[in-house]
Amino acid sequence: MDATLPIVAIRDIGAHAGERVRLRGWLHNLRESGKLLFPILRDGSGWIQGVAFKKNLAPEAFDALRGLGQESSLELEGEVRADARAPGGYELDIRDLRVLQAVTPERPYPITPKEHGIEFLLEHRHLWLRSQRQVAILKVRHCIIQAIRDFFDQDGFVLGDAPILTPASCEGTSNLFEVDYFDDKAYLTQSGQLYAEAVAMAVGKTYTFGPTFRAEKSKTRRHLTEFWMVEPEMAFATLDDVMSLAERLVAFVVSRVLERRRPELALLERDVSKLEAIRTPFPRVSYDEAVTRVNQAGGAMEYGTDLGGGDETLLSQQFDRPVMVHRYPAAVKAFYMEPDPDNSNLALCVDVLAPEGYGEIIGGSQRIHDLALLERRIAEHKLPTEPIEWYLDLRRYGTVPHGGFGMGVERVVSWICGLEHVREAIPFPRTIYRIQP
């Protein structure tokens, strides 16, 4: 191998046509035709086909390449040639190679080109991630997360990440993971919201972004026990401000993915025309109207209950873009939500439902800013006040109307990628039945 040659990423190969370069990566596939070998190399940035003529390689190098199994790691040296027939439009005329680790027939790569069941693939998730489909999902996820951060940075929000270990729940104690904390007990966070409220009173507009945990024994395609959530919070904000921010964020994220990740969406066979329809403003319907629409569409939703997965699907199918359902009955919502001044039985809250049956991707509200009212709501929910006494301080010192929301990253990834199950939207999913690998 010529150590003076540049090491090139496959995504940049087009800039080196006619040049001799080195590539490093893993053997995705190998086809043999007499004295020709056609290895396909992947390096994380893309895939490229190589052509190895027996006469152009040392005998030991040609034999070494011919004996390699899928996912062997190697370094190739050769000349980049433009070829419209090749994947990506270029191929590598291989002149030398170095095997870093050989996968052998005695212990072949477990995930073969044949069909595998989902449980097998999840057991081998650490290897399944290498497939073209999973790489495409990871890159779309990366784009979504980058877009979220760019959106808030450009809009004047200050990052204020919340702790993962908390002394109490923010939404009730029935779905918490409890952990030992020295001589005390702590819980894995359900949400960074309460802490974001504190930061908002310092900087005006903030957002937290990190893992959250729900100990719900849910088996639906929309649920994970560990997932990532972004949670903006704004001082001096009303429910209308919260809804405006939510729709602008979603539209920005979708636009960014369409701009930068169309090849990945094509590989995933995503109908991008449905994503291209995502424009603001989003339709806004009250909870009352939502119940009527669901039941007219064949549902059997009882007034006063939260929307179930089937209800969300029936409602969202009536629109070509996310729909915002606002002002739910306060009895089915969290203690911190501000009552509607026109009807105290309703909460100033909103859920954003993705189209195509992907369900809730955002939940938010205007928060209660009156101390006495918040104390009453805490008592009604039978929550201990001692662990959140600091939260009550926010209403004692400079309280103002404020609000925010949480957006689940994996649900957004699932929707934008068109996935059947949210477990593919995160590198290593955690569900009630799976904590490995």
N, C-alpha and C positions, 0 to 999 in steps of 0.2 A: 504494500500500500504506500502511496506517495503522500507523506504527511504534510507536504507543502500545498496540496490541493485544498480548496475551500470546502467546508462542510455546509451543505445547503439543506434547508427545509423543503419538503416536497411542495408546499404551497407556493414557494418562490422559484420553482424549477424553470418556469417560462423565461425568467430573466437571464438564464444561463444556457440558452440554446446554442449548440455548437461548441460548448466548453466542456472540459473534463472536470468532474466534481466528485465529491464523496457524499454518500447518503448513509444515514444510520436509521435503523428501525427494526421492524419485525416482519417475518414472512407471513403474509396473509394467505397466499395460495401459490401453488407451483404446478405448472403444466409442462409436460415433456413431449418433444416431437423429434425423434431421432437424435441428431447432434445439436439440437437446439433446446434450451431451457427457457421458460417464460415465468420467472418469479414475479409476483406482485408484492411490493413492499409498502408497508404503512409506517408512518412515523408520528402519528397524532395530528399532523397538520394536513394530511391527505394520503392518497394512494397513487402509486405509479407502477407501471409494468416495466420490467427489465427484460433484455434479450441477451442470453449468454450463448455465444457460438463456441463450440468445443475447441475450435482451432485458435480462438482468441484468448483462451485461458490456460493456465498451467493445469496439467492433468489432475493434480491433487485438489485444486480449487474447483474444477468442474465437478469432480466426484463428490466433493464435500457439499456443494450446492444441491446436487441431485439427491443426496441422502437426507436433506433437511425436512423436518416435519413442520406443520403449521405452528406459528408463533415462535419459531426459532429467532433469536436476535442476531443481527449481523450488520456489517458495514460493507457497502458496495462502492466500487470506484468505476467510473465510466464516463462516456460522452453523452450529453443530453441531445436528443434528436426530436425535432417536431414531427409528429405523426398524427394526423387527424383521426385515424382509426383507433388509436390508443386511448385508454381512459385518461381524461384530463388533457389530451392533446399532445402529450410528450411521452417518450420512453427513454430508458437508459441502456445504452450499448455497454454492457458490463465487460470490464477488462481485468478486474481483480476483485477479491473479496476477502473478508475476514469474519469467521464465525465467532460470535461472542458466547453463545450458548445454544447447543443443538437439542431440539426436541426430537426424540428418537421413536421408532415404531414400537419399542418395548414399553414406552409410556407416552402414548400419543396425547395430543391436546384434547381435553374432554368434550369441548363443544365443537362438534363436527358440522358440516353443511346440512345434515339431515334435520328434520323437525325434532324439537325437544319440548317436553312439557314445561309449564311455567314453574313448577316446584323445583325441577332439576335446574332450570336457569337461575332461579333465586338462590339455590344452594351454591351455585357457582357464579354468583353476582360479581365477584372480584375479577372473573375472567369474561363474563358476559358483557361487561362494560366496553370491551375491545371491539365489539361488533359495530358495523357501520351505522346501524340504526341507533344504538345506544350512544355512540360518539356524537351523532347528529343531535340527539336530545340534550346531551351535556353542553353542546355549543350553543343551542338555543337558550338553555337555562342560564348560561354565562351571560349571554346577550341581554336577557331579561333583567338579571340582577344588576348588570352595568347600567342599563337604561334607568332602572329605579333610582340608583344612586345619582346618576346624572340629572334626572328630573328634579330631585329634591335639592341637590347642590345648586342648580340653576335657579331654583325658586326661593333661595334664601333660607333653607332649612339647615339647622345645625345638628350633626349626628350626636346622639346622647345615649349610647347603648345601655340597656338595663341589665341588672344582675340575673343570672340563671337560677341561683339559689335564693329563694324568698322565704320569709317567715310565715306567710299566709297566702290564701287564694285571693284572686281578684274577682272570681265569678262563682264562688261556692267551693266546697271541699270534697265533693263526691268524685271528682275526676282528676285528682292530683296524684303524682308520684311522690311518696314520702321517702326521705333519706335521713340517715343519722348525721347530725351535725355536732360533733364533739359531744357535749353533755346535753344537747338539745335536739330538736327535730327541725327539719327544713323541708321545703318542697321544690321540685323542679318547676320552673315558671310556666304558667299557662299563657302569659302575656306580659309585655313590658309596659303596658298602658299606664298603670298608676305612677310608675317612675317617669314616664314620658311627660305626664302632667306636671310633675315637679320641675323637670327641665324646661318645659314650655314657659313656666312662670319666670324663668331666668333669662331665656334667650328669645322668647316670642314664638318661634316656630322650630320644632325639633322632630327628629324621627329616630326610632330604634330599629335595629335590624339584626335578628339572630334566631337561634333555635328556640322553639317552644314545645311544650309537652302536654299531652292530654291522655289521661288514663281511661278513656272511654273504651268499652269493649265493643267497638264498632267494626263491622265486617264489610262495609260498603266500599265501592271502588273509589270513593272520594276521601277516605280517611286514612291517616297515619297517626301513630302515637308520638312521633317526633317529626316536626316539620319546621320550615323557616318562615318567619313572618316579618313584614315591614310595617311599622306602626308610626305614622305621623301624628303629631299633636300640635294644635294651634291655640294660642291665647287670643282673646277677643274674637272668637269665632262662633257662628251659629250653625244650625243644621244645614242651611243652604250653602254655607262656606265649605262644610265637610263634603257635601255631595258634589259641589263644583270641583274640589280638589280631586276627589275619587275618579270622576269621569275624565279629567284632564290627564291623570296619571295613567289610567288604563289605555287611553287613546295614544299617549306618547309611547308606551311600551310596545304596543302592537305595531305602531308605525316604525319603530326602531328595528324590530325583528324583521319586518318586511323589507326594510332597507338593507340590512346586513346579513340576513340568514336565509335568503330564498333557496340556495342550493340544498341546505339541510331540510327545509320544509318540503322541497321536491322529493328528496330521498324518503321522507316520512309519508309521502303521498298525501300531503295536506292540501285541501281545497283552499287555496289562498284567496279566492274570490270572497269567501265568507269573512276572512280577516280584513280584506280591503274595504268591507262595508262598515268597519268600526270607525265611526265618526261621532264627534260631539255635536249637539247635546244628546245624551242618552234619554230614552223614555223614562218618565217618573210616574209611578202609580202608587196610590196609598194602599195600606194593608187592606182596607175595606174593599177597594177595587180589585186587589189581587185575589181575595177570596172569591169574589164574584166571577172573575175571569177563569180561575182554576176550576170551579164547579161547572161553569158553562162549557168548559173543554172536556168534561167527563170525569172530573175529580170528585172527591167526597170530603172536602176540607171543612172542618168544623170551625166556626168563628171563635176566636180566642185561643187557638192553638198556633204554634209556630209552623212555618212551612216545612214540610218534609221533603225528602229528595224527589219523590214523585210529583209533589205539588210544584216544586221549583222547575222541574222539567216541563210540565204542562204550561206554566206561565212563560218561561223563557222562550219556548218554541213559537210564541206569538210575535216575536220581535227578531229583527236581523242584527241586533247589537245588544250589548248588555242592558238589562232593565234594572232600575233602581226602585226598590220597594221601601217605602218610608212610613213612619208612624205606626209601629206595631203596638198591640196592647202592652202596657207597662208590666202586667203580671207575668209575661213570658220573657221579659228582658232583664238585664243585669241591674243591680241596685244603683249604679252610678249614673243612670241615664236621666236626663232632664225631662220632666213631664211637659206635654204640649200645653201651652197656656190656654188654648181654646178647648181642650178636653183632657183633664188630668188623668183619665184612664189610658191615655196613649203616651208613648215615649217618643221623644224627638230623636229617632234613630233611623238608620238606613242599612239595607243589605243590597249589594250589587250582585246580580245573578248573571253569569256568563251565558251566552246563547248556546244552542245545540245540546242542551241538556247537561251542561257541565256544572251547574249549580252555583252556590254562593262562593264568590272569590273575595269579597270585601264585606266586613261588618263594622259599622261605626255609629257614632251618636254625638250629640251635644251632651256635655257632662253637667251634672248638678253642681252649681257653684255656691248655693246657699247652704251654710253649715247646718242649720236646724233641719232642713229638709233631708240633707244627706244622712244625718244622724237617725232620723226617723226611718229612712229606707234601710239602713244597716240593721236597725232593730227588727224591722219587718222580715228581713232575710235571715235573722237569727245568726248574724256574723259577729265574732268577737271584735271589739274595738281596739284592744290593747296593741295587737300587731300592726294596726294601720293608724295609730294615733298620729303618726307623722303625716299621713295622707289628709287627715282632718286639719292639720296646720295650714295646708294650702288654702283652706277656706277661712281661716282665721286671719291670715296675713296677706292682704292684697288680692282677694278672690275676684275673678272676672269670668264672664261667660267664655267657655272654651270647648273644644271638641276635636275629635280625630277618629281614626279607624285603623283596623288591621287588615292587611292583605296577605293571604297565604300564597307563598311563592309556588309551591308544588301544584296547587290547583290552577294557577295561571299557566304554568308550564304545560300541564295536561291539556288545558283548553287550546292554547296556541299551537301545540304540536298535534292535537287531535288524538290523544292517547286514550286507550280504553280503561286504564287503571292508573291511579296516581302513584303507584309504587315504582313506575318507570321514570318518574319525574325527579327523583333524587338518587344520588349515586348508591347509597346503601339504605334501603327502606326499613323502617321499624314499624311492625304491626303487632297485633295481639298474639300472633303465632310465630313471629320471626324477630330474633335479635342477633342473628348471625347471617352472613359473615360480618 
